[in-house]
């Protein structure tokens, strides 16, 4: 019970630890991104399957007039069509193919599982390339005339819907990557000291910390800090404690996290965990390795940090993540 009462006192003291200016919560970038594709485009994408696209592409290339019109580009068009005509993906709507709708029943049932995995990864490029091939200057109008009104309308509808959808998806993915960078490097991210700046800059060449072309920044960050703003309770009195922290910080990129105001306490921007080292002597600017050194662990949920060091006078410690001196502590 004595340790529980001590922890409660520490919690109360830590709530007032950071200056009011440092508590400000700017608007977060993690708000749900508005889709860049409208409902009309999505409805069209729902009504066209990859199999439909394949069928009209094959019908187009079956025309001798089209072959003559394309000339040397015929081989490329056939290769692009072969990639689009993947049996595994035939039942997918264009919307499902772009990840904006569930997989179709036939795919879930594994009705068709054949095809070529290497080629499958290029289906989006194949759709864009085939569209460009069939719309090249001097060939578009002759091709549309050669295949007749019905196939012509279907070819235009399928190719333009796929292109519009893929452009929207690419834009949304780019915005999502930027939102992750803002979450990790923006106003509500943790402020780093000079050592952490150098460590995390260099860590970008290490796989775990390396940014991804698809997802943007890694959610992980190295923690190596001196923190003079922990507090503990000894004999019923709240006392400051200085500590060193070595660990990892993980940024929460989900849309619900990084919320402004009180909601940000429950759904913060990051969490962290690591090793905590202190001297057995309490004080706001005490060197952690002075005198008898004690080592334990800490965890944080957002800016709120809790530490525990067994065998120490004042084993429970509390703090808030903030930086009083830029790039120092």
Secondary structure, 3 states (H helix, E strand, C coil): CHHHHHHHHHHHHHCCCCCHHHHCCCCCCCCCCCCCCCHHHHHHHHHCEHHHHHHHHHHHHCCHHHHHHHHHHHHHHHHHHHHHCCHHHCCCEHHHHCCCCCCCHHHHCCCCCCCCHHHHCCHHHHHHHHHHHHCCCCCHHHHHHHHHHHHHHHHHHHHHHHHHHHHHHHHHHHHHHHHHHHHHHCCCCCCCCHHHHHHHHHHHHCHHHCCECCCECCCEEEEEEEEEEEEEEECCEEEEEEEEEEEEEEECCCCCCCCCCCHHHHCCCEEEEEEEEEECCCCCCCCCCCCCEEEEEEEEECCEEEEECCCCCCCEEEEECCCCCCCCC
